[in-house]
Every structure is written in structure tokens, then in C-alpha cells.
Amino acid sequence: MLSRHADAAFWIGRYIERAEATARMIDVHYHFGLESPLVGEALRWSSILAITDQKEEFAKRYEKMDERNVLNFFAFDEKNYSSIYNCLLSARENGRSIRDQISSEMWESINKFYLEYRTWNLDKVLNGSPFAFFEFVKRGSHLFQGITSRTLMTGETQNFYDIGRYLERADQTARILDVKYHDLLPKFAGRKRSGAGAAAVVTAGDPELGSVGGPVDLHGWMAVLKSVGAYEAFRKTYRKGVTPSRVAEFLILNPQFPASVRYSVGRVAKCLRRVSGNQDLSPINSAERSVGILYNDLNYLRAEDIIKSGLHEFLVQTQERCAEVGNSVIESYLSY
């Protein structure tokens, strides 16, 4: 398989996953603010900008952090390389470049998805139902992923598509969890943390509105779960309710939930092994080595170990290691 074909498949997986993740984040935080009126508008939108690490880029082009500007930035801004518009445009162009490598149904799905997206604009979203717009993006992503699973031949194209898809998913899950834990929770805590991991063990407190363990805090952690489509699966796994430590354990270490960091990194590791055909325990290139070390760490870690060492520090390191895996994949297979 040519490197440029593998590169296109890799980025199709990443861009479609990023478009869906962005729609999920905005949708959940949008409704989180409506359900929790004590959460100020600036705080609600600043957390999304923090998740995507785009506060500075937003501030350069927008004077006010409000609903209209944030929605435009993430959904339609042509200068924002991670906007839903640019993700779909880039995925479509990569799909066009490898039409002989993907199924015709995949091309028709992604092309139709992009063209229908172009019928939306900011005024249409705000004057109608933002929920309908977010659902359109999520369903378009799910349709493309389903068609891909049904019609794409197993082989290198599918493997590189899945590598990009699950690597993006692992990174997005770590980002969402980190921002809620490190940014939102301290603002409602009403008391200072005594150490790097101190806030992690605060699972109950003053039940007043806005305190740790109070209604605002509970809604916030539920929003995190809903951002990655994990709320129902979490409630079926943990019968005793939502707490920060349980959410962290589920989204980082659960081996069965498709959006957990551990599951996603494991899928990347398996795909890289299939690409190389390596049957030995030892890695044969930097990509296998970096993802293998990360996956083994996640397999042997316990939630209490992560919390003890500092959840924020662990999540930042995980994002950096996901970026390292991505760079290793590019260097090993996609540079041309």
C-alpha cells in the first residue's frame, strides 16, 4: 500500500472522529448550561475551548465568548482547522484521493454528509434547534462508520483508518476528562486542594448547590460521560452513582467500553500489529513500541494508582503519549 493512501485513510478516521467528538462536546455543554443555570456562560464555553486547546486562537478572532461566537468557531469557522466544517472537508478530500481504495458507498456517504452540512449555517442553527444540528453531525458520522464497517475490505486501508479513528478517540476522551477534573471542579469546590491528587479523592462534600458532590458538580460529571456517549454504559457498570473517581476509572481503564482510553489504545496496537505482520512480543518499529508501552501501562495500572499520583498529570501525559504514537505512525508508515 502506498504511503499517501495509508495517510489518507489514517486522516479520514481522525477527521470523522473529531467532527463527531466536537459535536458531542458542544451539544452536551450547551444543554449542561441550560440544566444548570448557576454555571455561567463564560465558564461553560471556556471549558470547551480548553478541551480543544484553542483558547488563544479563539481570542485572536473573537472579542466575546458567547454562544454565537463559540458555535461559529467550532462548527463553521473556515480558519479553525479543527472546526466541524474543516474536518468534514478534509475527510472528503482524503476520501476523494483514495476512491479506488475505499468502497463507492463510503465515498457517497462522506460526500453526501459534506454537501448536506453545507446547507447549514449559524443563523439556521440558532433560529431552529441546535439539538437537531448536533444530531445531524453525530448521525452522519455514525452512518459513515457503519458503512465503512460493512463495505470496506479488511486489510491495510481499514487498519490505517482504525488507527486514526481510535487514536483520536483516546486523545479526545483524555482531554474531556482532564478539563472537567482540573478546570471545572475546583471552581465549585469551595476549598483548596492540598496536593496534586487531592481533588481526586473528593467524592462527597457539602450538598449545597455548587459544592463538590452537589447538583452542579453531579451534572458536570454526567456531562463528561454524555460527551463520549458513556452515560448509559457507566450506569449499568456502577450501580452506586456518579463520582469523579468512578468516572475516571471507567473512561480511562475500562477494557470493554469503546471510548475508554485503554480500549482505544488497544485497538491501535492491534491494527499496527496487523499492518506489520509482527507476531513476536518485541516491536519492530517506533510506532509499535510507543503504543505497546502505553497499552501495557494502561493494562497494569489501577485507578487508585492514577489518583494517588495525580489525575491531571496522568491525563496530560496520556495526551502527550497519544501524540507521540501519532508521530511514530507518521514516521514509520505515512511519510512520503
C-alpha positions in Angstrom: 0.0 0.0 0.0 1.3 3.4 -0.9 2.2 5.7 2.0 -0.1 8.5 0.6 -3.0 6.1 0.5 -2.3 5.0 4.1 -2.0 8.6 5.1 -5.4 9.5 3.6 -7.1 6.5 5.3 -5.5 7.5 8.6 -6.7 11.1 8.4 -10.2 10.1 7.3 -10.5 8.1 10.5 -9.2 11.0 12.6 -11.3 13.8 11.0 -14.6 11.9 11.1 -14.0 11.0 14.8 -13.0 14.6 15.6 -16.1 16.0 13.9 -18.4 13.7 16.0 -16.4 14.4 19.2 -16.7 18.2 18.6 -20.5 17.9 18.0 -20.9 15.8 21.2 -18.9 18.2 23.3 -20.8 21.3 22.2 -24.2 19.6 22.4 -23.6 18.3 26.0 -22.1 21.5 27.3 -24.9 23.5 25.6 -27.6 21.6 27.4 -25.5 21.4 30.6 -25.7 25.2 30.8 -29.4 25.1 30.3 -29.9 22.5 33.0 -27.5 24.2 35.5 -28.2 27.9 35.4 -25.6 28.6 38.1 -22.9 27.7 35.6 -22.0 31.0 33.9 -21.9 31.2 30.1 -18.2 32.1 30.1 -17.3 29.1 32.2 -19.4 26.8 30.1 -17.8 27.8 26.8 -14.2 28.3 28.2 -14.2 24.6 29.2 -14.8 23.5 25.6 -12.1 25.8 24.4 -9.8 24.3 27.0 -10.6 20.7 25.9 -9.5 21.5 22.4 -6.6 23.7 23.5 -7.8 26.6 21.3 -8.4 29.5 23.8 -5.7 31.6 22.2 -6.8 31.0 18.6 -10.4 31.9 19.6 -9.3 35.1 21.4 -7.4 36.3 18.3 -10.6 36.4 16.2 -13.5 36.9 18.6 -14.0 39.7 21.1 -16.7 38.0 23.1 -17.0 34.4 24.4 -20.7 33.8 23.9 -23.0 31.2 22.3 -22.9 32.6 18.8 -19.2 33.1 18.5 -18.3 29.7 20.1 -20.8 27.8 17.9 -19.4 29.6 14.8 -15.8 28.9 15.8 -16.4 25.1 16.3 -19.0 24.5 13.6 -18.4 26.8 10.6 -15.2 28.7 11.0 -13.0 28.1 7.9 -9.9 29.4 9.7 -10.3 26.9 12.6 -8.5 23.8 11.3 -10.5 21.6 13.9 -14.0 23.0 13.1 -16.6 20.5 12.1 -16.6 22.1 8.6 -12.9 21.7 8.1 -13.0 18.2 9.5 -15.6 17.1 7.0 -13.9 19.0 4.2 -10.6 17.3 4.9 -12.1 13.9 5.3 -14.0 14.3 2.0 -10.8 15.4 0.1 -8.8 12.5 1.6 -11.6 10.2 0.5 -11.6 11.6 -3.0 -7.8 10.9 -3.2 -8.3 7.2 -2.5 -11.6 6.5 -4.1 -10.0 3.3 -5.6 -9.1 2.1 -2.1 -12.4 2.6 -0.4 -15.9 1.4 -1.4 -18.2 3.5 -3.5 -20.7 3.5 -0.7 -18.1 5.1 1.6 -17.4 7.9 -0.9 -21.1 8.5 -1.5 -21.7 8.7 2.3 -18.9 11.1 3.1 -19.7 13.3 0.0 -23.4 13.5 0.9 -22.5 14.2 4.5 -20.3 17.2 3.5 -22.8 18.6 1.0 -25.7 18.4 3.4 -23.6 20.0 6.1 -23.1 23.0 3.7 -26.8 23.6 3.8 -26.5 24.6 7.5 -25.3 28.0 8.7 -25.0 29.7 12.1 -28.4 31.5 11.8 -30.2 28.3 10.8 -28.7 26.5 13.9 -29.6 29.3 16.4 -33.0 30.1 14.9 -34.0 26.4 14.9 -32.9 23.7 17.2 -29.2 23.3 18.0 -30.0 19.8 19.1 -31.1 18.9 15.6 -27.9 20.2 14.1 -25.7 18.2 16.6 -27.8 15.1 15.9 -27.3 15.5 12.2 -23.5 15.6 12.7 -23.5 12.6 15.0 -25.8 10.5 12.8 -23.7 11.4 9.7 -20.6 10.2 11.4 -22.3 7.0 12.6 -23.7 6.3 9.2 -20.2 6.7 7.6 -18.6 4.5 10.2 -21.3 1.8 9.8 -21.0 1.8 6.0 -17.2 1.6 6.4 -17.5 -1.5 8.7 -20.0 -3.1 6.3 -18.3 -2.4 2.9 -14.6 -1.8 3.4 -12.4 -4.8 2.7 -10.3 -5.9 5.7 -6.7 -5.0 5.0 -4.3 -2.1 5.3 -6.8 0.6 4.3 -9.1 -0.5 7.1 -6.3 -0.8 9.6 -4.9 2.7 9.0 -8.5 4.1 9.1 -9.0 2.4 12.5 -5.6 3.6 13.8 -6.5 7.2 13.1 -10.1 6.8 14.4 -9.1 5.2 17.8 -6.1 7.3 18.3 -8.2 10.4 18.0 -10.8 8.9 20.3 -8.3 8.1 23.1 -6.9 11.7 22.9 -10.4 13.2 23.0 -11.5 11.2 26.0 -8.4 12.1 27.9 -8.9 15.8 27.1 -12.6 15.9 28.1 -11.9 14.2 31.4 -8.9 16.4 32.2 -10.7 19.7 31.6 -13.7 18.7 33.8 -11.4 17.4 36.6 -8.8 20.1 36.6 -10.8 23.2 35.4 -14.4 22.9 36.4 -14.3 21.0 39.7 -12.0 23.4 41.6 -14.3 26.3 40.7 -17.2 24.7 42.5 -15.2 23.1 45.3 -15.3 25.9 47.8 -12.0 24.8 49.3 -8.4 24.4 48.1 -6.7 21.2 47.1 -4.0 20.1 49.5 -1.9 18.2 46.9 -1.6 17.1 43.3 -4.2 14.4 43.6 -6.2 15.8 46.5 -9.3 16.7 44.4 -9.5 13.2 43.0 -10.5 11.7 46.3 -13.2 14.3 47.0 -16.3 12.4 46.0 -18.7 13.9 48.5 -19.0 17.1 50.4 -21.3 20.0 51.2 -24.6 19.0 49.4 -25.4 22.7 48.8 -25.8 23.7 45.2 -22.4 24.4 43.6 -20.3 22.4 46.1 -18.4 19.2 45.4 -20.9 16.4 45.3 -23.7 19.0 44.9 -26.2 19.2 41.9 -23.9 21.3 39.7 -21.0 19.1 40.2 -23.1 15.9 39.6 -24.4 17.4 36.4 -20.9 18.3 35.3 -19.7 14.7 35.7 -22.8 13.4 33.9 -22.0 15.9 31.1 -18.5 14.3 30.8 -20.0 10.8 30.4 -22.5 12.1 27.9 -19.8 13.9 25.9 -18.3 10.5 25.0 -21.6 8.6 24.9 -20.8 6.7 28.1 -23.6 7.7 30.5 -25.8 4.6 30.0 -22.9 2.2 30.0 -21.5 3.8 33.1 -24.8 3.5 35.0 -25.0 -0.2 34.0 -21.5 -0.8 35.3 -21.7 1.3 38.5 -24.9 1.0 40.5 -23.9 3.3 43.3 -23.9 6.6 41.4 -21.7 9.1 39.7 -18.4 10.1 41.5 -15.2 11.6 40.0 -13.1 8.6 40.8 -15.6 6.2 39.2 -15.9 8.3 36.1 -12.1 8.5 35.8 -11.8 4.7 36.2 -14.5 4.0 33.6 -13.2 6.4 30.9 -9.5 5.5 31.4 -9.3 1.9 32.3 -12.5 0.0 31.3 -11.4 -2.7 28.8 -14.9 -3.1 27.2 -16.2 0.4 26.6 -15.3 1.6 23.0 -14.5 5.2 24.0 -12.2 4.4 27.0 -8.6 5.3 26.7 -7.5 1.7 27.4 -9.8 0.2 24.8 -8.9 2.7 22.1 -5.2 2.4 22.6 -5.6 -1.4 22.4 -7.3 -1.2 19.1 -4.5 1.0 17.7 -1.9 -1.5 19.0 -3.7 -4.5 17.3 -4.1 -2.6 14.0 -0.4 -1.7 13.9 0.5 -5.4 14.5 -1.8 -6.4 11.6 -0.1 -3.9 9.3 3.4 -5.1 10.1 2.5 -8.8 10.5 4.7 -8.9 13.6 3.9 -12.0 15.7 6.7 -11.5 18.2 6.5 -9.8 21.6 9.2 -7.4 20.6 8.2 -4.3 18.5 9.7 -3.9 15.1 9.4 -0.1 14.8 8.8 3.0 16.9 5.1 3.0 16.3 4.6 -0.5 17.8 7.0 0.4 20.6 5.3 3.6 21.7 1.7 2.2 21.5 2.8 -1.0 23.1 4.3 0.7 26.2 1.3 2.9 26.6 -1.1 -0.1 26.3 0.8 -2.2 28.8 0.8 0.7 31.3 -2.9 1.0 31.0 -3.4 -2.7 31.4 -1.4 -2.9 34.7 -2.5 0.4 36.2 -5.2 0.7 38.8 -7.5 3.7 39.3 -6.1 4.3 42.8 -2.6 4.4 41.4 -3.6 7.1 38.9 -5.4 9.1 41.5 -2.6 8.9 44.0 0.0 10.2 41.5 -2.3 12.9 40.3 -5.1 12.5 37.7 -4.4 15.8 35.9 -0.7 14.9 35.4 -1.6 11.4 34.2 -4.1 12.7 31.6 -1.7 15.4 30.3 1.0 12.7 29.9 -1.5 10.4 28.2 -2.3 13.1 25.6 1.4 13.6 25.0 1.9 9.9 24.6 -1.0 9.7 22.1 0.7 12.5 20.1 3.9 10.5 20.3 2.1 7.4 18.9 0.7 9.5 16.1 4.1 11.0 15.2 5.6 7.5 15.3 2.9 6.1 12.9 3.6 9.0 10.5 7.3 8.5 10.6 7.1 4.7 10.3 4.4 4.4 7.6 3.0 7.7 6.3 5.9 10.0 5.4 6.3 10.2 1.6 
